[in-house]
């Protein structure tokens, strides 16, 4: 399964890191210093259990070079969701599903307006994560 994580901060890093660890084909859509760190050093994920993972990952700021994927996880702040969805359009093909994971019940409708309702799932995330530095995240709960 090909997965794109839009928003590679705390929550996106936790979910994306765990999906990559499980063997899924994950690409992070990131920017700035976080993008540079992910490309150069990979993702560092510290689990609540104390386990520390260093994962080589793919990261880009250009969704068009990734092309359509099976699943897009939107892990951006709610106020950035619409811009992120417009930027992520090249990730969405005929069979792609988009999963928003953020505060607010409006997220699925916001995505549906931009990507099409047939591509949008509703979801609730119970995990917590914090970006402690570019390319470094810490899990904050055991629900992931």
C-alpha positions as MATLAB code, in Angstrom:
seq = 'XXXXXXXXXXXXXXXXXXXXXXXXXXXXXXXXXXXXXXXXXXXXXXXXXXXXXXXXXXXXXXXXXXXXXXXXXXXXXXXXXXXXXXXXXXXXXXXXXXXXXXXXXXXXXXXXXXXXXXXXXXXXXXXXXXXXXXXXXXXXXXXX';
ca = [
       0.000    0.000    0.000;
       1.305    3.433   -0.952;
       0.668    6.072    1.700;
       1.376    9.803    1.780;
       1.535   11.670    5.077;
       0.668   15.337    4.603;
       1.986   17.123    7.657;
       5.121   15.442    8.966;
       5.096   17.036   12.412;
       4.328   15.277   15.678;
       1.199   13.326   14.786;
       2.166   12.758   11.153;
       5.585   11.585   12.249;
       4.144    9.085   14.719;
       1.552    7.636   12.343;
       3.820    7.724    9.305;
       6.737    6.248   11.209;
       4.665    3.363   12.527;
       3.211    2.686    9.074;
       6.712    2.687    7.554;
       7.956    0.387   10.306;
       5.085   -1.997    9.463;
       6.369   -2.179    5.883;
       4.038    0.195    4.051;
       5.404    2.406    1.277;
       5.249    5.813    3.006;
       6.184    9.234    1.636;
       6.115   12.315    3.853;
       4.999   15.619    2.361;
       6.983   18.158    4.366;
       8.675   21.526    4.051;
      11.537   23.620    5.306;
      13.959   22.349    7.919;
      11.805   19.303    8.653;
      11.971   18.233    5.009;
      15.743   18.672    4.982;
      16.167   16.637    8.183;
      13.918   13.808    6.957;
      15.866   13.598    3.702;
      19.283   13.718    5.350;
      18.780   11.705    8.548;
      15.412    9.951    8.235;
      12.785   10.002   10.968;
      13.640    9.581   14.627;
      10.654    8.320   16.631;
      10.702    7.886   20.389;
       7.852    5.654   21.586;
       6.044    6.019   24.920;
       7.557    2.640   25.834;
      11.027    4.175   25.582;
      11.820    2.382   22.318;
      13.676    4.626   19.891;
      13.379    4.108   16.152;
      15.504    5.568   13.374;
      13.672    5.064   10.089;
      14.946    5.910    6.629;
      12.038    7.659    4.916;
      11.146    9.349    1.659;
      10.158   12.995    1.933;
       9.309   15.691   -0.586;
       7.568   19.043   -0.842;
       6.290   18.199   -4.346;
       3.291   15.818   -4.340;
       3.320   15.758   -8.153;
       6.574   13.745   -8.122;
       4.907   11.127   -5.889;
       1.741   10.820   -7.962;
      -1.425    9.031   -6.863;
      -1.244    6.883   -3.733;
      -3.714    4.539   -2.063;
      -4.152    6.586    1.117;
      -3.395   10.184    2.088;
      -3.281   10.946    5.806;
      -3.816   14.635    6.524;
      -2.044   15.436    9.783;
      -1.819   19.208    9.435;
      -3.338   21.777   11.760;
      -7.022   22.379   11.046;
      -6.379   25.926    9.842;
      -3.948   24.578    7.196;
      -6.174   21.760    5.929;
      -7.660   23.468    2.864;
      -4.297   24.723    1.583;
      -2.754   21.302    2.256;
      -5.571   19.565    0.369;
      -5.122   21.805   -2.675;
      -1.369   21.176   -2.592;
      -1.965   17.407   -2.244;
      -4.292   17.017   -5.254;
      -1.622   15.204   -7.321;
      -1.626   12.432   -4.681;
      -5.273   11.615   -5.400;
      -6.154    9.153   -8.153;
      -9.391    7.268   -8.886;
      -8.970    4.820   -5.989;
      -7.287    7.092   -3.441;
      -8.800    7.617   -0.004;
      -8.025   10.661    2.154;
      -8.102   10.471    5.948;
      -8.095   13.687    7.990;
      -6.695   13.352   11.503;
      -7.079   16.640   13.338;
      -9.350   18.508   15.700;
     -12.687   19.575   14.292;
     -15.639   17.743   12.801;
     -15.519   19.872    9.645;
     -12.369   18.254    8.254;
     -14.041   15.547    6.108;
     -16.359   18.120    4.523;
     -13.459   20.496    3.864;
     -11.537   17.716    2.124;
     -14.614   16.588    0.187;
     -15.060   20.094   -1.230;
     -11.517   19.987   -2.651;
     -10.824   16.300   -3.383;
     -14.336   14.920   -3.936;
     -16.545   13.175   -1.379;
     -15.818    9.753   -2.913;
     -12.210   10.071   -1.710;
     -12.790   11.080    1.906;
     -12.966    8.979    5.064;
     -13.840   10.203    8.539;
     -11.474    9.335   11.324;
     -10.540    9.879   14.910;
      -6.951    9.742   16.043;
      -6.221    8.674   19.592;
      -2.455    8.932   19.400;
      -0.510   11.963   20.436;
       2.781   13.177   19.119;
       5.135   16.108   19.417;
       7.809   17.253   17.038;
      10.810   17.954   19.276;
      13.146   18.966   16.444;
      13.183   18.712   12.648;
      12.960   15.000   11.805;
      12.449   14.013   15.469;
       9.088   13.141   17.035;
       7.956   11.695   20.337;
       4.839    9.601   20.824;
       2.697   10.954   23.671;
       0.172    8.133   24.208;
      -0.031    4.372   23.750;
      -3.067    4.418   21.430;
      -1.105    4.517   18.151;
];
